[in-house]
Structures are given as C-alpha cells and as structure tokens.
C-alpha cells in the first residue's frame, strides 16, 4: 500500500473530477503499448458483462521495475462522477500495487511489462454496471495514464441496422445507424428522459454520438430511426502493416535496418480520397502484438522504429497531418505528427511500436483539435465499419446510470432503406 500522503493526493485528484466530465489521461513517453482487453484477443475499448474478466497491460521502456498502482472509479452515462461510494460498486478494494510484472527477455529494447487482471485477490468483483475509469498512478501518487471501460448487465435487447444516408449529397459518403431497443421484462419509465444511448464507430469513444432520444415506441420497443443525427462518415479501410518477423520485409514493410533497434520502413502511402474504394480486410483500427519466434509475446516481442512516408500535395493551410488509430487510444499528440520533408516532397514520421499487426490511417487536424478522418483517406459508404450501441437507464429514485443493453452491427450488411 502507498503512503498516507500519496493516498491523499489520489483522493484530491479524484475530487478534482467532480466539477466536470472526466477525460482519459494520456500516457508519457516511457509508457508504451497499452493493451486493454475484455473478451477480445485484440486491444480495443472493453465492454464486459458483470463477472467477466478485464485485463490491462503496458510496458515501461525505462525498465527500472517502478511501482505502479491502480484505482477504479464509477461514472454516470455522461462521464460525470456517480453518487456511488467505492464499497457499493467494488467487492474488495483498489489503490493497490500492480504485483504482476516481468522484464523483457532477449530484446534490444529493455522494458518492464506490467499486467493487472480484474477480478483478482484484492479487487474481487465489480458489482454495478455502468461507465468506469481505470487509473494508473506511480509511487509518488501522480497519475500516469487512465483508460475508460464499461460494464454491462444485459437486460435489454438492441437490434442495430446500418443504412445509407438519405441526404443525396452525402449518400456516397455516410453510414447511418438505426436501432431498436426492446424491453420485454423491464418497464422503462419516461424513456425520453431516463434512457440514454451511445453509438460508437469502431469502438472509438472520441467520435461517439450520444443521448439520442427514441422517435417513437411500439409496445415494448423504442425506435431510433434518425438520419443525420445518427450518421457517421464512412471513412476508408485502415492501412496496415505486420512485422511479426522484424528482420524481413513483409505485409506493408518495404525495408529493414538495424541500428540501436530494428527499424522498419513502410511503403509510401498516397492520398486515397480521390481514388475508387477498394475493400481491404483489417481489424478496424486496432492492433495485436506478436512475434512469430517468441514463446511469450509480452516480454519477447521487439520494439521497432516504424518509418511512415505519405505523399500528399494538397495545401494544408493551418492544419496538420497525423497518424490515427487505436495504437495510442485514438490520441493526437507529438508522436503522431507527420513532418514535411522538402527533400522527398513527402510527410514523414518515425515512431516506436512493439512488433505485431497494426492498423492506422492519416487524418487532418485543425488548430482547435478537430479531426478530419476522411480528408486524406476518403469517405465511402462501402467501407466496412463496426458499430456498437450502448443503452443506459436510470429508474426514478436510482443514483446511477445502469448499462442494460448492447447491440452491434456491421456496414457489411448496409442497406438503402
């Protein structure tokens, strides 16, 4: 357990969230390859059912076996703190040291790999559904990074249908999410006020559409059949590379070099917004760490400097080009910035990745932080995207938002009506 002073700092930090919506803390450079998993093999936003396992892992490339601690905090639908006390939503306790860690083995980059699995000996169970924030602290009580996740109690059924837009100007670019919430056994009182919804494209919370109201009801069903209000730009299939064998050129890797670390150079990418759509199977922006020669992927996978090269000749104005994907939780920062090289007349970036299979795209970012995903890659109604609809409900007199329904749909079955 940490000292009293460190614990007090953590409490004060938690209190600071009570005035506004909570945001995830971006990890520092020393923390790499954060993998957050529920029931999937790939790293993506975890949405688990009560009683299911949750796993967070990450690497510290300083490799000094630093001590890290975790806390779990419950939030309302809109990511404001709920009124529940810790003891109401946790069986056991948190604010304990992460005890499971290993040092890298036979790699050029030294690192310590940390893993926390819930439930565990200290945090025996999460007892309430809803939104949660898992926060990692260092030994001084300073927050290092945080990640959001959701816990579901499946009491509502959600049917999701993906449609093309009705707006003729956007019919070739947008995908519209229609859905129906059925509550055969639970009476939903005043659903326009008490039922809240979140619609996600490829599990990306940063582009979520929230709090749509049902247009009408039929018996026990709530019908959500919007057009523009529930529309997403289709985007394009993600680009990808696979360097599971870091010493050879394969699947997107043009050439390999060895300096202090392995360096992989990707093939030059081009603007795709003015080219026809081409189907390319991928994993919707996510990633999987793997090394075909390793027995333990977590500690034997190498860290590689990946070199990106993009030819883009349009005027940027005040905007910037950035890499984009779930490899860093859809975050725009200095490590994703594509810098112009006047010698090659292209935009370039060199960034450290743990070897494996990764999806990525290029986006334009305005000065106010607005992301334009389709400016470089294009927007196509045919693009394969996965959509998730989450349904929350707070009955009269209840003190928190329960997450009672989840539905998924894919644009592979998109229709025109």
C-alpha positions as a printed NumPy array, in Angstrom:
array([[  0.   ,   0.   ,   0.   ],
       [  1.171,   3.556,  -0.636],
       [  1.957,   6.131,   1.995],
       [ -0.813,   8.233,   3.529],
       [  0.409,  11.308,   1.636],
       [  0.244,   9.515,  -1.724],
       [ -3.221,   8.231,  -0.976],
       [ -4.342,  11.737,  -0.012],
       [ -3.026,  13.084,  -3.32 ],
       [ -5.008,  10.433,  -5.166],
       [ -8.152,  11.424,  -3.265],
       [ -7.65 ,  15.097,  -4.07 ],
       [ -7.081,  14.205,  -7.712],
       [-10.303,  12.213,  -7.795],
       [-12.159,  15.118,  -6.187],
       [-10.997,  17.437,  -8.949],
       [-13.057,  15.372, -11.408],
       [-16.297,  16.142,  -9.604],
       [-16.679,  19.511, -11.271],
       [-16.753,  18.26 , -14.851],
       [-16.705,  15.383, -17.272],
       [-13.705,  13.106, -16.856],
       [-11.161,  12.665, -19.647],
       [ -8.547,   9.986, -20.081],
       [ -5.001,  10.95 , -19.108],
       [ -2.513,  10.432, -21.948],
       [  0.471,   8.272, -21.06 ],
       [  4.036,   9.677, -21.02 ],
       [  6.679,   8.517, -23.499],
       [  8.105,   5.865, -21.179],
       [  4.766,   4.024, -21.117],
       [  4.206,   2.096, -24.344],
       [  1.819,  -0.455, -25.869],
       [ -1.151,  -0.139, -23.538],
       [ -3.396,  -3.103, -24.24 ],
       [ -6.878,  -3.026, -22.73 ],
       [ -8.922,  -6.156, -23.33 ],
       [-12.231,  -7.638, -22.356],
       [-13.314, -10.728, -24.25 ],
       [-11.411,  -9.967, -27.476],
       [ -7.863, -11.011, -28.398],
       [ -7.062,  -7.567, -29.769],
       [ -6.738,  -4.35 , -27.834],
       [ -9.918,  -2.253, -28.025],
       [-12.426,  -0.468, -25.795],
       [-13.501,  -3.125, -23.235],
       [-17.25 ,  -3.613, -22.81 ],
       [-17.638,  -6.542, -20.43 ],
       [-20.569,  -8.136, -18.653],
       [-20.763,  -8.313, -14.862],
       [-18.483, -11.132, -13.747],
       [-16.302, -11.181, -16.864],
       [-12.548, -10.626, -16.802],
       [-10.824,  -7.368, -17.664],
       [ -7.111,  -7.099, -18.424],
       [ -4.833,  -4.081, -18.765],
       [ -1.17 ,  -4.418, -19.682],
       [  1.545,  -1.937, -20.582],
       [  5.309,  -1.595, -20.953],
       [  7.67 ,   0.799, -19.196],
       [ 10.664,   1.198, -21.531],
       [ 12.814,   2.682, -18.761],
       [ 12.815,  -0.859, -17.392],
       [ 13.591,   0.038, -13.788],
       [ 10.809,  -2.042, -12.234],
       [  8.958,   1.035, -10.976],
       [  5.949,   0.551,  -8.734],
       [  2.52 ,   1.314, -10.206],
       [ -0.9  ,   1.361,  -8.56 ],
       [ -4.43 ,   1.301,  -9.932],
       [ -7.787,   2.739,  -8.928],
       [-11.262,   2.116, -10.354],
       [-13.871,   4.884, -10.394],
       [-17.534,   4.666, -11.369],
       [-19.135,   7.312, -13.616],
       [-22.507,   8.265, -14.99 ],
       [-23.537,   7.955, -18.612],
       [-22.07 ,  11.403, -19.406],
       [-18.767,  10.653, -17.604],
       [-19.528,  12.803, -14.602],
       [-18.829,  11.073, -11.246],
       [-21.668,   8.945,  -9.909],
       [-23.012,   9.153,  -6.369],
       [-21.955,   5.6  ,  -5.53 ],
       [-19.329,   5.023,  -2.889],
       [-16.402,   2.704,  -3.611],
       [-17.884,  -0.03 ,  -1.463],
       [-21.115,  -0.024,  -3.443],
       [-19.543,  -0.852,  -6.803],
       [-16.444,  -2.813,  -5.751],
       [-16.227,  -6.072,  -3.828],
       [-12.802,  -5.746,  -2.256],
       [-10.619,  -2.692,  -2.724],
       [ -8.35 ,  -0.901,  -5.157],
       [ -5.48 ,   1.588,  -4.759],
       [ -3.058,  -1.323,  -4.572],
       [  0.257,  -2.02 ,  -6.275],
       [  0.359,  -3.928,  -9.555],
       [  2.188,  -7.053,  -8.497],
       [  2.328,  -8.887, -11.823],
       [  5.241,  -7.721, -13.946],
       [  8.126,  -9.199, -15.929],
       [ 11.256,  -7.813, -17.524],
       [ 11.904,  -8.155, -21.233],
       [ 13.831, -11.183, -22.435],
       [ 16.25 , -11.294, -25.364],
       [ 15.169,  -7.92 , -26.794],
       [ 17.248,  -4.929, -27.887],
       [ 14.935,  -2.516, -26.064],
       [ 14.834,  -3.198, -22.342],
       [ 11.395,  -2.801, -20.743],
       [  9.239,  -3.948, -17.868],
       [  5.862,  -5.445, -18.764],
       [  3.014,  -4.879, -16.28 ],
       [ -0.348,  -6.621, -16.157],
       [ -3.431,  -6.237, -13.974],
       [ -6.391,  -8.589, -14.27 ],
       [ -9.773,  -7.945, -12.66 ],
       [-11.137,  -9.737, -10.699],
       [ -8.097, -10.513,  -8.583],
       [ -7.205, -11.134,  -4.954],
       [ -7.757,  -7.522,  -3.89 ],
       [-10.437,  -6.372,  -6.344],
       [-12.682,  -9.414,  -6.188],
       [-15.564,  -8.145,  -8.333],
       [-17.198,  -5.147,  -9.968],
       [-20.744,  -5.118,  -8.644],
       [-22.524,  -2.414, -10.644],
       [-22.929,  -1.82 , -14.349],
       [-22.072,   1.488, -15.999],
       [-19.038,   3.526, -17.007],
       [-15.67 ,   3.142, -15.313],
       [-12.226,   4.7  , -15.37 ],
       [ -9.14 ,   2.622, -14.593],
       [ -6.339,   4.972, -13.497],
       [ -2.658,   4.096, -13.069],
       [ -0.524,   6.019, -10.55 ],
       [  3.175,   5.996,  -9.785],
       [  4.795,   5.689,  -6.358],
       [  4.559,   9.455,  -5.79 ],
       [  0.797,   9.428,  -6.245],
       [  0.948,  11.143,  -9.656],
       [ -1.383,   9.842, -12.307],
       [  0.457,   8.169, -15.19 ],
       [ -2.445,   7.345, -17.51 ],
       [ -6.072,   6.236, -17.461],
       [ -8.468,   4.259, -19.635],
       [-12.255,   4.064, -19.839],
       [-14.272,   0.855, -19.895],
       [-17.897,  -0.254, -19.498],
       [-19.635,  -2.976, -17.507],
       [-22.914,  -4.38 , -18.829],
       [-25.888,  -6.177, -17.3  ],
       [-27.779,  -7.495, -20.291],
       [-31.483,  -6.81 , -19.628],
       [-32.411,  -5.065, -22.888],
       [-32.053,  -6.36 , -26.43 ],
       [-30.707,  -3.951, -29.043],
       [-31.075,  -4.535, -32.779],
       [-28.749,  -2.456, -34.962],
       [-29.203,  -1.775, -38.693],
       [-26.805,   0.206, -40.881],
       [-28.298,   2.317, -43.684],
       [-27.051,   4.643, -46.384],
       [-27.753,   8.327, -45.837],
       [-30.923,   9.868, -47.241],
       [-29.124,  13.14 , -47.948],
       [-28.346,  12.835, -51.639],
       [-25.185,  14.955, -51.243],
       [-23.781,  12.531, -48.683],
       [-25.275,   9.237, -49.826],
       [-21.912,   8.019, -51.152],
       [-20.008,   9.01 , -48.002],
       [-22.115,   8.388, -44.911],
       [-23.384,   5.407, -42.932],
       [-26.428,   5.823, -40.698],
       [-27.056,   3.76 , -37.57 ],
       [-30.707,   2.851, -36.871],
       [-31.542,   0.747, -33.841],
       [-34.392,  -0.636, -31.788],
       [-34.339,  -1.184, -28.017],
       [-36.66 ,  -3.915, -26.738],
       [-37.547,  -4.209, -23.051],
       [-39.92 ,  -7.186, -22.688],
       [-39.356,  -7.715, -18.943],
       [-38.322,  -4.288, -17.622],
       [-40.687,  -1.311, -17.584],
       [-38.814,   1.739, -18.834],
       [-40.4  ,   4.753, -17.164],
       [-40.247,   8.02 , -19.12 ],
       [-37.711,   6.668, -21.647],
       [-37.136,  10.016, -23.381],
       [-35.726,  11.316, -20.113],
       [-34.332,   8.221, -18.392],
       [-32.934,   6.161, -21.289],
       [-29.551,   7.297, -22.621],
       [-27.731,   5.953, -25.657],
       [-24.184,   5.942, -27.038],
       [-23.347,   4.986, -30.626],
       [-19.74 ,   4.044, -31.383],
       [-17.951,   3.565, -34.676],
       [-15.091,   1.04 , -34.376],
       [-15.158,   1.356, -30.547],
       [-13.837,   4.929, -30.703],
       [-15.245,   6.942, -27.792],
       [-13.832,  10.172, -29.196],
       [-16.266,  10.148, -32.129],
       [-19.29 ,   8.783, -30.255],
       [-22.835,  10.062, -30.883],
       [-24.589,  10.363, -27.532],
       [-28.013,  10.761, -25.991],
       [-30.312,  10.173, -28.954],
       [-33.989,  10.131, -27.952],
       [-36.421,   7.477, -29.211],
       [-38.524,   8.797, -32.078],
       [-41.489,   6.652, -31.116],
       [-42.461,   3.459, -29.285],
       [-44.239,   0.287, -30.419],
       [-45.283,  -1.858, -27.476],
       [-42.112,  -2.622, -25.501],
       [-39.821,  -1.301, -28.257],
       [-38.103,   2.071, -28.505],
       [-37.459,   3.02 , -32.135],
       [-34.446,   5.136, -33.162],
       [-34.636,   5.851, -36.889],
       [-32.694,   9.042, -37.433],
       [-30.767,  10.116, -40.495],
       [-28.216,  12.884, -39.974],
       [-28.413,  12.709, -36.164],
       [-27.036,   9.151, -36.166],
       [-24.82 ,   9.39 , -39.254],
       [-21.084,   8.725, -39.394],
       [-18.755,   9.446, -42.269],
       [-17.855,   6.071, -43.753],
       [-14.128,   6.673, -43.874],
       [-11.943,   4.168, -45.67 ],
       [-10.39 ,   0.827, -44.796],
       [ -7.448,   1.211, -42.45 ],
       [ -3.925,   0.82 , -43.716],
       [ -1.923,  -1.897, -42.004],
       [  1.448,  -3.491, -41.507],
       [  2.549,  -6.768, -39.971],
       [  6.12 ,  -7.111, -38.723],
       [  5.743, -10.307, -36.721],
       [  9.138, -11.198, -38.206],
       [ 11.009,  -7.984, -37.566],
       [ 14.035,  -8.994, -39.653],
       [ 12.316,  -9.375, -43.021],
       [ 10.209,  -7.256, -45.353],
       [  6.563,  -8.322, -45.393],
       [  2.965,  -7.074, -45.4  ],
       [  3.492,  -3.339, -45.757],
       [  7.167,  -3.244, -44.721],
       [  9.413,  -2.11 , -47.597],
       [ 12.824,  -2.491, -45.974],
       [ 14.535,  -3.308, -42.691],
       [ 17.549,  -1.783, -40.97 ],
       [ 19.306,  -2.489, -37.695],
       [ 20.794,   0.318, -35.627],
       [ 20.341,   0.527, -31.87 ],
       [ 16.926,  -1.028, -32.539],
       [ 15.341,  -2.616, -35.576],
       [ 13.962,  -0.019, -37.985],
       [ 11.175,  -0.863, -40.428],
       [ 10.37 ,   1.369, -43.393],
       [  6.815,   1.164, -44.696],
       [  5.853,   1.57 , -48.334],
       [  4.975,   5.127, -49.31 ],
       [  1.283,   5.883, -48.814],
       [ -0.753,   8.197, -51.024],
       [ -3.924,  10.238, -50.83 ],
       [ -6.925,   7.914, -51.283],
       [ -9.869,  10.329, -51.149],
       [ -9.877,  10.789, -54.948],
       [ -9.438,   7.094, -55.764],
       [-12.078,   4.358, -56.052],
       [-12.921,   2.411, -52.92 ],
       [-11.071,  -0.899, -52.55 ],
       [-12.011,  -3.482, -49.946],
       [ -9.121,  -4.461, -47.693],
       [ -9.754,  -6.714, -44.66 ],
       [ -8.474,  -5.247, -41.4  ],
       [ -9.403,  -5.005, -37.71 ],
       [-10.991,  -1.544, -37.644],
       [ -8.088,   0.442, -36.247],
       [ -6.945,  -1.99 , -33.559],
       [ -3.695,  -3.901, -33.073],
       [ -2.256,  -7.226, -31.919],
       [  1.266,  -7.679, -30.52 ],
       [  3.022, -10.74 , -31.919],
       [  6.448, -12.191, -32.666],
       [  6.434, -15.497, -34.54 ],
       [  9.661, -16.599, -32.846],
       [  8.549, -15.811, -29.295],
       [  7.061, -18.133, -26.705],
       [  5.989, -15.214, -24.512],
       [  4.737, -12.351, -26.718],
       [  4.543,  -9.908, -23.816],
       [  8.26 ,  -9.858, -22.991],
       [  9.936, -11.251, -26.14 ],
       [  8.383,  -9.023, -28.814],
       [ 10.837,  -6.4  , -30.038],
       [ 10.378,  -2.646, -30.081],
       [ 10.818,  -1.296, -33.592],
       [ 11.157,   2.208, -35.012],
       [  8.481,   2.371, -37.714],
       [  9.035,   4.888, -40.531],
       [  5.955,   6.323, -42.261],
       [  6.016,   8.175, -45.567],
       [  2.993,   9.927, -47.134],
       [  2.765,  11.741, -50.454],
       [  0.131,  14.463, -50.125],
       [  0.192,  17.541, -52.32 ],
       [ -2.91 ,  19.484, -51.232],
       [ -2.493,  22.77 , -49.384],
       [ -2.769,  22.167, -45.628],
       [ -3.32 ,  25.775, -44.588],
       [ -3.171,  25.823, -40.78 ],
       [ -3.833,  22.091, -40.476],
       [ -1.506,  19.217, -39.682],
       [ -1.3  ,  15.58 , -40.769],
       [ -1.25 ,  12.941, -38.037],
       [ -1.246,   9.177, -37.702],
       [ -4.503,   7.847, -36.279],
       [ -5.547,   4.548, -34.731],
       [ -6.139,   2.652, -31.514],
       [ -2.399,   2.011, -31.099],
       [ -2.422,   5.036, -28.752],
       [ -6.131,   5.169, -27.927],
       [ -7.   ,   7.444, -30.88 ],
       [ -4.844,  10.232, -29.422],
       [ -3.373,  13.117, -31.421],
       [ -0.011,  14.174, -29.973],
       [  3.568,  14.984, -30.942],
       [  4.385,  11.308, -31.616],
       [  1.744,  11.095, -34.355],
       [  2.732,  14.311, -36.172],
       [  3.738,  13.901, -39.826],
       [  6.544,  16.349, -40.6  ],
       [  7.146,  17.649, -44.125],
       [ 10.475,  16.675, -45.735],
       [ 11.31 ,  19.015, -48.602],
       [ 13.982,  16.64 , -49.952],
       [ 11.474,  13.843, -50.578],
       [  8.434,  16.146, -51.002],
       [  6.536,  13.955, -48.562],
       [  5.346,  13.854, -44.96 ],
       [  7.253,  11.57 , -42.63 ],
       [  7.117,  10.198, -39.11 ],
       [  9.27 ,   7.82 , -37.079],
       [  7.584,   6.264, -34.07 ],
       [  8.343,   3.423, -31.66 ],
       [  5.992,   0.414, -31.812],
       [  6.082,  -3.043, -30.313],
       [  6.137,  -5.501, -33.181],
       [  2.863,  -7.002, -34.369],
       [ -0.095,  -6.309, -36.627],
       [ -1.3  ,  -2.68 , -36.581],
       [ -3.999,  -0.642, -38.286],
       [ -3.504,   3.075, -38.939],
       [ -4.748,   5.947, -41.058],
       [ -3.79 ,   9.536, -41.805],
       [ -6.02 ,  12.409, -40.672],
       [ -6.023,  16.183, -40.894],
       [ -6.098,  18.017, -37.567],
       [ -7.197,  21.65 , -37.259],
       [ -5.785,  24.125, -34.75 ],
       [ -8.786,  23.624, -32.478],
       [ -8.114,  19.878, -32.363],
       [-10.875,  18.923, -34.806],
       [-10.004,  15.686, -36.604],
       [-10.963,  15.169, -40.259],
       [-10.601,  11.401, -40.797],
       [-11.654,  11.357, -44.45 ],
       [ -9.709,  14.282, -45.849],
       [ -6.757,  12.111, -46.89 ],
       [ -8.197,   8.598, -46.875],
       [-11.653,   9.492, -48.236],
       [-15.196,   8.655, -47.132],
       [-17.034,   5.766, -48.799],
       [-20.385,   4.228, -47.958],
       [-18.99 ,   0.769, -48.789],
       [-16.323,   0.873, -46.046],
       [-16.539,  -1.956, -43.521],
       [-17.082,  -0.442, -40.065],
       [-18.303,  -1.988, -36.843],
       [-20.925,  -0.101, -34.836],
       [-21.835,  -0.548, -31.186],
       [-24.929,   0.853, -29.468],
       [-24.965,   1.102, -25.668],
       [-28.199,   1.736, -23.758],
       [-28.257,   3.159, -20.207],
       [-31.223,   3.521, -17.891],
       [-31.756,   5.32 , -14.592],
       [-35.087,   4.495, -12.968],
       [-36.758,   7.122, -10.779],
       [-35.039,   7.171,  -7.413],
       [-31.872,   5.421,  -8.577],
       [-28.494,   7.071,  -8.01 ],
       [-26.549,   5.919, -11.054],
       [-26.93 ,   5.029, -14.731],
       [-27.118,   1.288, -15.348],
       [-25.774,  -0.055, -18.635],
       [-28.5  ,  -2.533, -19.599],
       [-28.146,  -3.133, -23.337],
       [-25.575,  -3.529, -26.069],
       [-26.09 ,  -4.119, -29.772],
       [-23.63 ,  -4.391, -32.638],
       [-23.909,  -4.015, -36.376],
       [-21.578,  -4.036, -39.355],
       [-21.748,  -1.988, -42.515],
       [-21.07 ,  -5.155, -44.497],
       [-24.855,  -5.574, -44.367],
       [-25.667,  -1.934, -45.19 ],
       [-28.972,  -1.306, -46.981],
       [-30.535,   1.601, -48.862],
       [-33.839,   1.779, -46.955]])
